[in-house]
Structure formats: C-alpha cells, structure tokens
Amino acid sequence: MWNFIVWIALGLVAGALAKWIKPGDQGGGCLMTTVLGVVGAFVGGWLGSFIGIGTTGGFSFSSIITAVVGALVVLWIYDKVARK
C-alpha cells in the first residue's frame, strides 16, 4: 500500500516536471497532467525496475528520474494520439 501512495506522490511531481520540460497545449489542464504524471510514474517505475535502474519503493534520485521519463513518454504519446 505504501508503494502505491509513494508512486502517486511521485506521479504528481513527475507530471509537473514533465509539463515543465515539455510545455505545450495538450489540453486537459492540471488534472490531465496529474493523471498522466501518475500513469507515467507507474510506467517509468515498472520499466526502470524491469531493466534495473529504478525501484518501485520509496523516493530516490533514480525513482524520480524514471518517473519523469515515464511521464514524458506518456505525455508524448498522449500528445500524438490527441492530435489525430
């Protein structure tokens, strides 16, 4: 349960950082950015732990990086899908 709460908090931070890194008019506002950040944090955490560069438990530099990268990927995919 704790890991789930940590990844939601990381997702909030990751979503904000991803939006700051890749600004644009993706639509949806703050709520959509938060949701995409949380999804990205889960994706980034899962992929990071799968390839051995991140962890899915607790705050660490590598978990923040993987969460932000995951959020950027999800934000990019959402941007491409939403434009079509």
C-alpha positions in Angstrom: 0.0 0.0 0.0 2.8 2.4 0.9 4.4 1.9 -2.6 1.2 2.9 -4.2 1.0 6.1 -2.3 4.6 6.9 -3.0 4.1 6.4 -6.7 1.1 8.7 -6.7 3.1 11.4 -5.0 6.0 10.8 -7.4 3.5 11.0 -10.2 2.3 14.4 -9.1 5.9 15.6 -9.1 6.7 13.8 -12.3 3.7 15.2 -14.1 4.6 18.7 -13.1 8.2 18.3 -14.1 7.3 16.6 -17.4 4.9 19.5 -18.2 7.7 22.0 -17.3 10.2 20.1 -19.5 7.7 19.7 -22.4 5.3 22.6 -22.4 2.5 22.7 -24.9 -1.2 22.7 -25.4 -2.0 19.1 -24.7 -5.4 20.1 -23.2 -7.0 18.7 -20.1 -5.3 21.2 -17.8 -3.8 20.4 -14.4 -6.0 17.4 -13.8 -5.0 15.6 -17.0 -1.3 16.5 -16.4 -1.6 14.9 -12.9 -3.2 11.8 -14.2 -0.6 11.5 -17.0 2.1 12.0 -14.4 0.8 9.3 -12.2 0.5 6.9 -15.1 3.9 7.9 -16.3 5.4 7.3 -12.8 3.9 3.8 -12.8 5.2 3.1 -16.3 8.6 4.6 -15.6 8.9 2.8 -12.3 7.9 -0.5 -13.8 10.3 -0.2 -16.8 13.0 1.1 -14.5 12.7 -1.8 -12.1 12.5 -4.2 -15.0 15.8 -3.1 -16.5 17.4 -2.4 -13.1 17.8 1.3 -13.0 15.0 2.2 -10.7 13.0 1.0 -7.8 9.3 0.9 -7.1 9.6 1.6 -3.4 10.5 4.9 -1.8 11.9 8.2 -3.0 15.3 8.1 -4.6 17.0 10.0 -7.3 16.7 7.1 -9.7 13.0 6.7 -9.0 12.3 10.4 -9.6 14.2 10.2 -12.9 12.4 7.1 -14.1 9.1 8.6 -13.1 9.8 11.8 -15.0 11.0 9.9 -18.1 7.8 7.7 -17.9 5.7 10.8 -17.6 7.4 12.4 -20.6 6.8 9.3 -22.6 3.1 9.1 -21.6 2.7 12.9 -22.3 4.3 12.5 -25.7 2.1 9.5 -26.6 -1.0 11.4 -25.4 0.0 14.4 -27.4 0.4 12.3 -30.6 -2.9 10.5 -30.0 -4.9 13.6 -29.1 -3.8 15.5 -32.2 -5.2 12.9 -34.6 
